[in-house]
Amino acid sequence: MTVPAYPINVFWSDEDGAWIADVPDLAYCSAIGDTPHEAVAEVEVATEAWLEAARANGRVIPPASGRVIHA
């Protein structure tokens, strides 16, 4: 199955003391990492889990917005 390429926001969080990656098209889909690359790798795993859970529960999966987001 092809997974849409969802845009990912990556930013530093002083509050968490770590990098945060989130997928704005998927509600509450985010991850944390010690580096930007680690945060992105973790949010890719979270995205797969989010989509799998949505499919299993018959939820609508939003299309990728196609926006280009720069951190």
N, C-alpha and C positions, 0 to 999 in steps of 0.2 A: 504494500500500500504506500502510495506517495504521501508524504507529509508536507503540508504547505509551509513555505518559508515565512514564518512570522517574524516581524521586526522585534528586536531586543534592545531595550534601554540598559545601559551599563553606567553606574555612577558610584562614587565613593560616599559612604555613610559615616559621618563622624560619630553619630549615635551608636552605631553597631561596631565601628572600628573595622569595617570590612567593605569589600566591593559588593554591590547588589546588582543583579541582573533581573529584569522583569520583562514579561511579554504583555504589552498593553492590550492586545486583542483578546487575551484569555484572562478572565477575572481571577485575581489572586494567584496568578502563576508567577512565582519569583523564586530566586535562589541567592545564596550568599557564598562568597569565596574570598580567600586571602589575596588573590590577584584577579584582574579583570578576566583573564582567560579561564581561570577556575570557576568564576561565577557564571560565565557563559556556558561552560561544559555542564555545570550543575543545572542550569535552567533548561538546557536541551533535554536532560533527563526528566526534569519536572514537566516539560511540555509534553513529552511522550506519555507520562503518567496522567496528565490532565486530559489528553485526548482519549486515552484508553478508558478512563473513568467516564467521560462524557458518552462515549459509544456504548459502554456497558449499561448506562442508565438511560439511554435514549434521548440524551440532551442534544440540542442543536449545537453544532460546531461552527463557530463563526469563521468566515473566510479571512485569509490574511489581508490586512489592509493595504499592503504594498507601499506603505510609507517608508521613507528612508529616515532613520533616526540616528543622530550622531551623539555620542556621549561627550 
